[in-house]
Amino acid sequence: MKTKIYFLLLAAFSTILFVSCNPDSIADEDNPYETQETIDPQKVKIPRHG
């Protein structure tokens, strides 16, 4: 009985470890902090009041 419980715990732990360390994730392909766009200061319009 204890062997069955240990086996199930090992299987659950292995599954969680495999899924959490798997690099094949869509989120790894996203890079939200690096953008390729630049802002041209000549095209920026600043509204002037008064």
N, C-alpha and C positions, 0 to 999 in steps of 0.2 A: 504494500500500500504506500509506504514512504517512497519507494522507488518511482512509482507512478507520479506522485506529487512533485518529486525532484525533476523528473523528466518534463512535466508540463511547465514547471517554473523555468527550466533551462530553455525550452522551446519559446516561451513567451519573451524571455529576456533576449534571446537571439533574434527574434523577429523585430522587437523594438530597436535593438542595436543596428540591425541591418537597414531598417527603414530610415532611421535618423541619420545614418552615416552614408546613405546612398547619394552620390553626387549627380545622379540623373534626375534632376529636378528642374521644373520650369522656372522656379524662382531664381535658380543660379544663372539662368540666361538673362534675366532682367538686371538692368543696372540703373536704378532710379537716380543715382547721384552724379553720374557723368553724362553730360549732354554734348552734342556736337554743334549746337547752335551758338553763335556769337552775336552780340548786339553791336550794331554800327552806331557810334555816338552821333554821327552826322544826321541820321534818320530819326533820332529821338526828338519829339516835339514837347517842349515844356510850356504849359499855358502861363501867360503873364497876366496878373490882375492889376488894374489900376492905371 
